[in-house]
């Protein structure tokens, strides 16, 4: 049995157990899996390539990935993911001062732009800190949506909708930023067929965009 499949099945068994903690599915202190409290916790599988997407379709209750890649969505669907949700994730930074926003992303999330497979194979936070020195401020400015241009933020989300995603979770710096993003994007979404609402969580800095067709309301809190 391939290691990834074995680990995923182990995770699903644990998610269905009641109140279990720890166990024999991985080396202690490195990446121990813990079960949820209760039963029936959905397993949404993360993946970044076609093999992982097909595996997610076969064994998962959903699929999450970070790039608006229609081919990955197709691989997930063909692998058994028909009727299951596909969720994207993207980092943005909302600020009236774009240069400040770029600085924030470079300080908080340089690991988003690590080259190759580094983000998948580095074992400890110390290794991530070392590798993050490879990421320059210019790389952030070119790759991450920063500033207060509502159209630019909307286009960032719509890329996922066009690729067939069901929703996008965009991380922002603070809960207040999440509310500002939600309020500011509502007018820019008028007449669009996707990304109907943005919801800023008061307990965390995130904005959720649902990629449903035919509705264009906005909400932030």
Backbone as JSON, one array per atom type, in Angstrom:
{
  "sequence": "XXXXXXXXXXXXXXXXXXXXXXXXXXXXXXXXXXXXXXXXXXXXXXXXXXXXXXXXXXXXXXXXXXXXXXXXXXXXXXXXXXXXXXXXXXXXXXXXXXXXXXXXXXXXXXXXXXXXXXXXXXXXXXXXXXXXXXXXXXXXXXXXXXXXXXXXXXXXXXXXXXXXXXXXXXXXXXXXXXXXXXXXXXXXXXXXXXXXXXXXXXXXXXXXXXXXXXXXXXXXX",
  "N": [[0.85, -1.19, 0.0], [0.65, 2.22, -0.87], [2.49, 4.75, 0.9], [1.21, 7.28, 1.27], [-1.5, 6.73, 0.91], [-1.92, 4.92, 2.98], [-1.38, 6.55, 5.22], [-3.41, 8.44, 4.92], [-5.7, 6.86, 5.21], [-5.34, 6.04, 7.8], [-5.64, 8.5, 9.09], [-8.35, 8.98, 8.55], [-9.54, 6.86, 9.95], [-8.92, 7.64, 12.54], [-10.28, 10.06, 12.67], [-12.84, 9.22, 12.9], [-13.01, 8.05, 15.34], [-13.74, 8.14, 18.89], [-12.77, 10.68, 20.81], [-10.07, 9.88, 20.93], [-6.5, 10.19, 21.37], [-3.33, 10.78, 20.04], [-1.31, 7.87, 19.15], [-0.47, 5.08, 16.97], [0.29, 6.01, 14.33], [2.38, 7.45, 13.33], [5.67, 8.92, 13.82], [6.28, 9.91, 17.13], [6.13, 13.3, 18.21], [6.92, 14.38, 15.81], [5.03, 14.41, 13.6], [2.5, 13.72, 14.67], [-0.72, 12.3, 14.39], [-3.93, 13.35, 15.42], [-7.07, 12.45, 16.68], [-10.38, 13.75, 16.04], [-12.72, 15.07, 18.43], [-15.56, 13.28, 18.89], [-17.72, 11.98, 16.26], [-17.71, 11.24, 12.71], [-16.26, 13.28, 11.45], [-15.5, 15.2, 8.64], [-13.07, 14.4, 6.13], [-11.04, 16.4, 4.49], [-8.93, 16.48, 1.85], [-5.68, 17.61, 1.19], [-3.81, 18.59, -1.68], [-1.35, 18.86, -4.35], [-0.77, 18.03, -6.87], [-1.59, 15.96, -9.77], [-1.77, 13.19, -9.06], [-2.15, 13.28, -6.29], [-4.55, 14.68, -6.28], [-6.31, 12.89, -7.52], [-6.19, 10.83, -5.64], [-7.34, 12.16, -3.47], [-9.93, 12.42, -4.45], [-10.72, 9.79, -4.39], [-10.52, 8.88, -1.7], [-11.2, 10.95, 0.0], [-13.4, 13.42, 1.57], [-13.53, 15.79, 0.39], [-11.58, 18.3, -1.38], [-8.68, 20.26, -1.14], [-6.68, 22.87, -2.35], [-4.02, 25.11, -3.39], [-3.72, 26.61, -5.73], [-5.39, 28.06, -8.57], [-6.2, 25.79, -10.4], [-7.57, 24.24, -13.02], [-7.13, 21.72, -14.1], [-6.33, 20.16, -11.92], [-8.68, 20.17, -10.44], [-10.28, 18.74, -12.23], [-8.92, 16.27, -12.2], [-9.42, 15.49, -9.58], [-12.24, 15.24, -9.63], [-12.54, 13.18, -11.55], [-11.26, 11.17, -10.23], [-13.03, 10.26, -8.38], [-14.3, 12.26, -7.07], [-16.73, 13.49, -7.7], [-19.45, 15.56, -6.89], [-18.36, 16.25, -4.48], [-16.82, 18.8, -2.44], [-14.58, 21.33, -3.64], [-12.05, 23.29, -2.47], [-10.25, 26.3, -2.44], [-7.23, 28.01, -1.43], [-5.8, 31.11, -0.56], [-3.41, 33.7, -0.05], [-3.82, 37.1, 0.78], [-3.38, 40.68, 1.1], [-4.88, 43.37, 2.53], [-4.79, 46.81, 2.3], [-4.63, 50.37, 2.42], [-2.2, 51.31, 1.81], [-0.13, 50.06, -0.38], [2.59, 49.32, -0.41], [3.15, 48.92, 2.27], [1.49, 46.75, 2.69], [2.75, 44.78, 1.13], [5.09, 44.53, 2.6], [4.04, 43.43, 4.95], [3.13, 40.89, 4.09], [5.56, 39.8, 3.26], [6.81, 39.61, 5.7], [5.12, 37.96, 7.27], [4.29, 35.71, 5.71], [6.34, 34.48, 4.06], [6.9, 31.87, 3.4], [4.98, 31.02, 1.64], [5.96, 31.37, -0.9], [8.09, 29.7, -1.31], [10.46, 27.94, -3.28], [9.95, 25.16, -5.58], [9.56, 21.97, -4.02], [10.02, 22.56, -1.4], [8.34, 23.5, 0.68], [6.88, 21.26, 1.24], [8.62, 19.36, 2.22], [10.33, 20.28, 4.22], [11.31, 19.8, 7.58], [11.07, 21.13, 10.13], [10.12, 24.15, 12.01], [12.41, 25.77, 12.22], [13.86, 25.12, 9.95], [12.14, 26.14, 8.01], [12.34, 28.86, 8.56], [14.98, 29.32, 7.82], [14.9, 28.69, 5.06], [13.14, 30.62, 4.16], [14.6, 32.87, 3.72], [15.25, 32.84, 1.11], [13.2, 34.03, -0.22], [12.34, 37.0, -1.66], [11.4, 40.48, -1.21], [10.52, 41.61, -3.6], [9.64, 39.37, -4.96], [7.35, 38.78, -3.51], [5.8, 41.09, -4.03], [5.28, 40.74, -6.73], [3.78, 38.39, -6.81], [1.66, 38.22, -4.93], [-1.59, 39.35, -4.08], [-1.91, 42.55, -3.11], [-2.83, 45.55, -1.31], [-5.52, 47.98, -1.9], [-7.11, 47.7, -4.13], [-10.07, 46.86, -5.26], [-10.99, 45.49, -7.54], [-8.76, 44.0, -8.28], [-8.54, 42.22, -6.14], [-10.99, 40.89, -6.42], [-10.62, 39.64, -8.93], [-8.61, 37.89, -8.24], [-10.0, 36.02, -6.68], [-11.96, 35.2, -8.51], [-10.5, 33.75, -10.35], [-10.31, 31.24, -9.2], [-12.98, 30.48, -9.17], [-13.49, 30.29, -11.91], [-11.94, 28.1, -12.48], [-13.39, 26.05, -11.46], [-13.76, 25.74, -8.71], [-15.43, 25.37, -5.52], [-15.33, 27.08, -3.41], [-13.34, 29.64, -1.78], [-10.84, 30.28, 0.55], [-9.47, 33.07, 1.79], [-6.66, 34.28, 3.37], [-6.07, 36.95, 5.6], [-4.51, 39.78, 7.27], [-5.59, 40.63, 9.83], [-8.63, 40.25, 11.86], [-10.17, 42.62, 11.55], [-9.31, 43.47, 9.06], [-10.42, 41.46, 7.49], [-13.16, 42.04, 7.64], [-13.15, 44.54, 6.37], [-12.29, 43.83, 3.8], [-14.45, 42.22, 2.98], [-16.57, 44.12, 2.96], [-15.64, 45.97, 1.08], [-15.33, 44.52, -1.27], [-17.9, 43.87, -2.03], [-19.36, 45.86, -3.7], [-17.78, 45.69, -6.02], [-18.27, 43.14, -6.89], [-20.74, 43.18, -8.03], [-22.99, 42.04, -10.45], [-21.35, 39.95, -11.18], [-20.81, 36.42, -11.73], [-19.87, 34.74, -9.84], [-18.29, 34.06, -6.62], [-19.96, 34.92, -4.3], [-20.2, 35.8, -1.64], [-18.39, 37.3, 1.05], [-16.97, 36.53, 4.08], [-15.83, 37.64, 7.03], [-14.16, 36.24, 9.68], [-14.78, 36.76, 13.11], [-13.17, 35.61, 15.0], [-10.78, 35.04, 13.82], [-8.38, 35.76, 11.25], [-9.66, 35.79, 8.34], [-11.21, 35.47, 5.14], [-14.04, 34.34, 3.5], [-14.99, 33.14, 0.36], [-17.64, 32.21, -1.55], [-18.1, 30.22, -4.35], [-20.53, 30.31, -6.13], [-22.9, 30.24, -8.72], [-24.82, 32.93, -10.15], [-25.64, 34.65, -8.06], [-25.06, 37.64, -6.22], [-24.44, 38.8, -3.66], [-23.05, 40.44, -0.75], [-21.27, 40.02, 2.34], [-19.91, 40.88, 5.44], [-18.25, 40.27, 8.54]],
  "CA": [[0.0, 0.0, 0.0], [1.47, 3.42, -0.89], [2.51, 5.4, 2.19], [0.24, 8.36, 1.38], [-2.82, 6.14, 1.09], [-1.93, 4.37, 4.33], [-1.5, 7.65, 6.19], [-4.73, 9.06, 4.8], [-6.69, 5.97, 5.81], [-5.13, 6.13, 9.24], [-6.25, 9.75, 9.54], [-9.8, 8.83, 8.51], [-9.94, 6.01, 11.07], [-8.83, 8.42, 13.76], [-11.31, 11.09, 12.69], [-14.12, 8.6, 13.25], [-12.95, 7.52, 16.7], [-14.27, 9.05, 19.9], [-11.9, 11.22, 21.84], [-8.73, 9.32, 20.99], [-5.41, 11.14, 21.23], [-2.08, 10.08, 19.78], [-1.48, 6.55, 18.57], [0.65, 4.54, 16.23], [0.27, 6.32, 12.9], [3.5, 8.29, 12.92], [6.63, 9.1, 14.89], [5.87, 10.89, 18.13], [6.88, 14.54, 18.26], [7.23, 14.9, 14.48], [3.8, 14.77, 12.91], [1.5, 12.81, 15.2], [-2.1, 12.59, 14.06], [-4.84, 13.31, 16.56], [-8.45, 12.32, 16.24], [-11.3, 14.78, 16.51], [-13.64, 14.6, 19.47], [-16.84, 13.04, 18.25], [-17.66, 11.09, 15.12], [-18.16, 11.75, 11.44], [-15.54, 14.47, 11.01], [-15.11, 15.04, 7.24], [-11.65, 14.46, 5.81], [-10.78, 17.15, 3.27], [-7.56, 16.12, 1.55], [-4.9, 18.62, 0.48], [-2.92, 18.03, -2.69], [-0.79, 19.85, -5.26], [-0.48, 17.4, -8.15], [-2.69, 15.12, -10.25], [-1.89, 11.94, -8.3], [-2.76, 13.62, -5.0], [-5.93, 15.07, -6.53], [-7.08, 11.65, -7.75], [-6.28, 10.15, -4.34], [-8.34, 12.9, -2.68], [-11.25, 12.06, -4.96], [-11.02, 8.4, -4.04], [-10.63, 8.58, -0.27], [-11.55, 12.11, 0.81], [-14.74, 14.02, 1.51], [-13.35, 17.04, -0.33], [-10.22, 18.54, -1.86], [-8.22, 21.64, -0.96], [-5.4, 23.15, -2.99], [-3.72, 26.53, -3.28], [-3.65, 27.31, -7.01], [-6.63, 27.9, -9.34], [-5.81, 24.87, -11.47], [-8.73, 23.47, -13.47], [-6.72, 20.33, -14.32], [-6.37, 19.47, -10.63], [-10.11, 19.95, -10.13], [-10.72, 17.64, -13.08], [-8.34, 15.02, -11.71], [-10.16, 15.16, -8.36], [-13.57, 14.77, -10.02], [-12.43, 11.9, -12.24], [-10.77, 10.18, -9.28], [-14.09, 9.88, -7.46], [-14.73, 13.43, -6.31], [-17.98, 14.1, -8.16], [-20.37, 15.89, -5.81], [-17.61, 16.67, -3.3], [-16.39, 20.19, -2.55], [-13.2, 21.72, -3.91], [-11.82, 24.57, -1.81], [-8.95, 26.9, -2.67], [-6.69, 28.87, -0.38], [-4.91, 32.13, -1.12], [-3.05, 34.79, 0.85], [-3.9, 38.46, 0.26], [-3.21, 41.66, 2.17], [-5.68, 44.56, 2.23], [-4.3, 48.02, 2.95], [-4.6, 51.53, 1.53], [-0.78, 51.49, 1.47], [0.27, 48.79, -0.98], [3.95, 48.98, -0.02], [3.05, 48.36, 3.62], [0.88, 45.43, 2.57], [3.8, 43.88, 0.65], [5.98, 44.29, 3.74], [3.35, 42.53, 5.88], [3.17, 39.54, 3.54], [6.95, 39.34, 3.29], [7.15, 39.31, 7.09], [4.3, 36.91, 7.85], [4.03, 34.53, 4.89], [7.31, 34.23, 2.99], [6.92, 30.45, 3.04], [4.07, 30.8, 0.52], [6.67, 31.48, -2.16], [9.27, 28.85, -1.35], [10.53, 27.27, -4.58], [9.91, 23.7, -5.67], [8.81, 21.2, -3.02], [10.55, 22.84, -0.07], [7.27, 23.64, 1.68], [6.34, 19.94, 1.56], [9.6, 18.42, 2.77], [11.08, 20.82, 5.36], [10.77, 19.1, 8.75], [10.86, 21.9, 11.38], [10.01, 25.6, 11.83], [13.73, 26.36, 12.03], [14.21, 24.94, 8.54], [11.34, 27.08, 7.25], [12.95, 30.18, 8.75], [16.19, 29.38, 7.0], [14.54, 28.69, 3.64], [12.4, 31.84, 3.84], [15.54, 33.9, 3.28], [15.29, 32.78, -0.35], [12.06, 34.78, -0.75], [12.6, 38.44, -1.62], [10.24, 41.36, -1.2], [10.06, 41.76, -4.98], [8.89, 38.16, -5.29], [6.03, 38.95, -2.89], [5.09, 42.15, -4.75], [4.86, 40.22, -8.03], [2.97, 37.18, -6.75], [0.58, 38.25, -3.96], [-2.5, 40.48, -4.21], [-1.74, 43.47, -1.98], [-3.38, 46.88, -1.53], [-6.95, 48.15, -1.75], [-7.77, 47.66, -5.43], [-11.1, 45.83, -5.13], [-11.04, 44.68, -8.75], [-7.65, 43.04, -8.25], [-8.91, 41.18, -5.18], [-12.07, 40.1, -7.02], [-10.05, 38.8, -9.97], [-7.88, 36.81, -7.57], [-10.98, 35.01, -6.29], [-12.65, 34.68, -9.69], [-9.65, 32.75, -10.99], [-10.68, 29.95, -8.63], [-14.34, 30.16, -9.64], [-13.4, 29.86, -13.31], [-11.31, 26.78, -12.51], [-14.33, 25.05, -10.98], [-13.76, 25.6, -7.26], [-16.69, 25.66, -4.84], [-15.1, 28.15, -2.44], [-11.96, 30.07, -1.57], [-10.54, 30.91, 1.84], [-8.32, 33.96, 1.66], [-6.15, 34.72, 4.67], [-5.67, 38.35, 5.69], [-3.67, 39.98, 8.45], [-6.35, 40.74, 11.08], [-10.08, 40.17, 11.67], [-10.68, 43.88, 11.02], [-9.04, 43.46, 7.62], [-11.38, 40.57, 6.86], [-14.41, 42.77, 7.5], [-12.96, 45.58, 5.36], [-12.26, 43.19, 2.5], [-15.81, 41.81, 2.65], [-17.37, 45.3, 2.63], [-15.11, 46.65, -0.1], [-15.49, 43.7, -2.46], [-19.3, 43.72, -2.4], [-19.72, 46.62, -4.9], [-17.02, 45.24, -7.19], [-18.78, 41.86, -7.35], [-22.06, 43.35, -8.63], [-23.09, 41.56, -11.81], [-20.49, 38.79, -11.43], [-21.53, 35.16, -11.58], [-19.2, 33.89, -8.85], [-17.8, 34.72, -5.41], [-21.13, 35.69, -3.9], [-20.09, 36.5, -0.37], [-17.14, 37.23, 1.8], [-17.32, 36.53, 5.5], [-14.67, 37.74, 7.88], [-14.38, 35.59, 10.96], [-14.34, 37.6, 14.23], [-12.18, 34.92, 15.8], [-9.57, 34.77, 13.06], [-8.24, 36.65, 10.1], [-9.91, 35.08, 7.1], [-12.37, 35.88, 4.35], [-14.48, 33.2, 2.73], [-15.69, 33.47, -0.86], [-18.33, 31.04, -2.08], [-18.13, 30.29, -5.81], [-21.8, 29.84, -6.64], [-23.32, 31.08, -9.84], [-26.13, 33.56, -10.21], [-25.95, 35.51, -6.94], [-23.98, 38.61, -6.03], [-24.57, 39.56, -2.42], [-21.83, 40.45, 0.04], [-21.48, 40.14, 3.78], [-18.69, 40.78, 6.24], [-18.48, 40.45, 9.98]],
  "C": [[0.89, 1.25, 0.0], [1.38, 4.16, 0.43], [1.44, 6.48, 2.33], [-1.15, 7.81, 1.63], [-2.95, 5.58, 2.49], [-2.12, 5.47, 5.36], [-2.87, 8.28, 6.14], [-5.8, 8.18, 5.43], [-6.57, 5.96, 7.33], [-5.8, 7.38, 9.8], [-7.77, 9.63, 9.56], [-10.29, 7.94, 9.65], [-9.94, 6.81, 12.37], [-9.94, 9.47, 13.84], [-12.66, 10.53, 13.08], [-14.15, 8.05, 14.68], [-13.47, 8.56, 17.69], [-13.17, 9.42, 20.89], [-10.52, 10.64, 21.91], [-7.67, 10.38, 20.81], [-4.13, 10.35, 21.01], [-2.32, 8.74, 19.13], [-0.34, 6.19, 17.66], [0.68, 4.84, 14.76], [1.42, 7.19, 12.47], [4.44, 8.48, 14.07], [6.21, 10.19, 15.85], [6.76, 12.12, 18.07], [7.24, 15.11, 16.91], [5.97, 15.31, 13.76], [2.66, 13.9, 13.37], [0.1, 13.26, 14.8], [-2.94, 12.48, 15.31], [-6.26, 13.24, 16.04], [-9.27, 13.51, 16.74], [-12.15, 14.19, 17.63], [-15.02, 14.47, 18.85], [-16.65, 12.15, 17.03], [-18.06, 11.83, 13.86], [-17.46, 13.01, 10.97], [-15.1, 14.29, 9.56], [-13.6, 15.15, 7.06], [-11.48, 15.15, 4.46], [-9.28, 17.04, 3.0], [-6.88, 17.23, 0.75], [-3.98, 17.94, -0.53], [-2.49, 19.1, -3.67], [-0.43, 19.28, -6.62], [-1.59, 16.46, -8.53], [-2.86, 13.81, -9.48], [-2.57, 12.2, -6.96], [-4.23, 14.0, -5.18], [-6.81, 13.84, -6.75], [-7.25, 10.87, -6.46], [-7.32, 10.83, -3.46], [-9.74, 12.56, -3.14], [-11.68, 10.68, -4.52], [-11.29, 8.21, -2.55], [-11.14, 9.74, 0.57], [-13.0, 12.53, 0.67], [-14.7, 15.36, 0.78], [-11.88, 17.21, -0.67], [-9.88, 20.0, -1.64], [-6.85, 21.78, -1.62], [-5.23, 24.66, -3.12], [-3.69, 27.29, -4.59], [-4.93, 27.07, -7.79], [-6.39, 27.07, -10.6], [-6.98, 23.98, -11.85], [-8.37, 22.0, -13.7], [-6.73, 19.53, -13.02], [-7.81, 19.19, -10.21], [-10.64, 18.78, -10.96], [-10.2, 16.3, -12.62], [-9.07, 14.55, -10.45], [-11.53, 14.59, -8.72], [-13.48, 13.37, -10.65], [-11.95, 10.79, -11.3], [-11.81, 9.73, -8.28], [-14.66, 11.05, -6.67], [-15.98, 14.12, -6.8], [-18.92, 14.33, -6.98], [-19.69, 16.31, -4.52], [-17.04, 18.07, -3.52], [-14.89, 20.32, -2.83], [-13.01, 23.13, -3.35], [-10.4, 25.04, -2.09], [-8.51, 27.72, -1.47], [-5.72, 29.86, -0.99], [-4.62, 33.18, -0.05], [-3.2, 36.12, 0.11], [-3.62, 39.42, 1.42], [-3.89, 42.97, 1.75], [-5.14, 45.75, 3.01], [-4.36, 49.16, 1.94], [-3.17, 51.84, 1.09], [-0.24, 50.17, 0.94], [1.67, 48.37, -0.53], [3.97, 48.37, 1.39], [2.47, 46.95, 3.57], [1.9, 44.4, 2.09], [4.75, 43.54, 1.79], [5.35, 43.29, 4.72], [3.42, 41.08, 5.38], [4.58, 38.97, 3.59], [7.38, 38.94, 4.71], [6.4, 38.07, 7.6], [4.27, 35.61, 7.05], [5.07, 34.3, 3.8], [7.32, 32.77, 2.53], [5.95, 30.13, 1.89], [4.8, 30.75, -0.82], [7.97, 30.67, -2.19], [9.3, 28.06, -2.66], [10.4, 25.75, -4.47], [9.05, 23.05, -4.6], [9.29, 21.47, -1.6], [9.46, 22.87, 1.0], [6.67, 22.29, 2.07], [7.34, 19.05, 2.3], [10.39, 18.96, 3.97], [10.48, 20.3, 6.66], [10.43, 19.97, 9.96], [10.7, 23.38, 11.07], [11.36, 26.27, 11.58], [14.17, 26.24, 10.57], [13.41, 25.9, 7.66], [11.9, 28.49, 7.37], [14.19, 30.35, 7.89], [15.84, 29.5, 5.51], [13.84, 29.97, 3.23], [13.31, 32.97, 3.4], [15.69, 33.91, 1.76], [14.22, 33.67, -0.99], [12.31, 36.27, -0.57], [11.29, 39.23, -1.59], [9.67, 41.53, -2.6], [9.25, 40.54, -5.42], [7.47, 38.26, -4.73], [5.21, 39.96, -3.68], [4.55, 41.65, -6.09], [3.8, 39.13, -7.92], [1.71, 37.29, -5.9], [-0.27, 39.51, -4.17], [-2.43, 41.34, -2.95], [-2.36, 44.82, -2.33], [-4.89, 46.9, -1.41], [-7.68, 48.26, -3.08], [-8.78, 46.51, -5.42], [-11.16, 44.92, -6.35], [-9.93, 43.62, -8.76], [-7.96, 41.89, -7.3], [-10.0, 40.28, -5.76], [-11.52, 39.15, -8.08], [-9.26, 37.64, -9.38], [-8.82, 35.67, -7.2], [-11.64, 34.37, -7.52], [-11.81, 33.65, -10.45], [-9.98, 31.35, -10.49], [-12.06, 29.53, -9.1], [-14.29, 29.65, -11.07], [-12.79, 28.46, -13.44], [-12.2, 25.68, -11.93], [-14.35, 24.82, -9.49], [-15.13, 25.95, -6.69], [-16.54, 26.8, -3.83], [-13.63, 28.46, -2.33], [-11.85, 30.69, -0.19], [-9.3, 31.76, 1.66], [-7.91, 34.47, 3.03], [-5.71, 36.17, 4.58], [-4.99, 38.56, 7.04], [-4.44, 39.96, 9.76], [-7.83, 40.55, 10.81], [-10.69, 41.46, 11.14], [-10.46, 43.97, 9.52], [-10.05, 42.58, 6.89], [-12.7, 41.28, 6.63], [-14.3, 43.85, 6.43], [-12.95, 44.99, 3.96], [-13.69, 42.82, 2.07], [-16.65, 43.0, 2.21], [-16.92, 45.93, 1.32], [-15.31, 45.84, -1.38], [-16.94, 43.61, -2.93], [-19.68, 44.55, -3.63], [-19.01, 46.11, -6.15], [-17.55, 43.92, -7.72], [-20.11, 41.99, -8.07], [-22.05, 42.91, -10.09], [-22.19, 40.38, -12.12], [-21.29, 37.51, -11.17], [-20.93, 34.28, -10.5], [-18.81, 34.72, -7.64], [-18.89, 35.56, -4.77], [-21.0, 36.35, -2.54], [-18.73, 36.32, 0.25], [-17.48, 37.37, 3.27], [-16.06, 36.55, 6.33], [-14.97, 37.16, 9.25], [-13.92, 36.48, 12.11], [-13.29, 36.93, 15.08], [-10.88, 34.64, 15.08], [-9.55, 35.61, 11.81], [-8.42, 35.86, 8.81], [-11.14, 35.64, 6.43], [-12.75, 34.71, 3.47], [-15.29, 33.67, 1.53], [-16.33, 32.2, -1.4], [-18.51, 31.21, -3.58], [-19.4, 29.66, -6.34], [-22.28, 30.8, -7.72], [-24.65, 31.75, -9.57], [-26.49, 34.47, -9.04], [-24.76, 36.43, -6.67], [-24.2, 39.46, -4.78], [-23.27, 39.49, -1.65], [-22.13, 40.6, 1.51], [-20.15, 40.02, 4.48], [-19.01, 40.96, 7.69], [-17.24, 40.08, 10.74]]
}
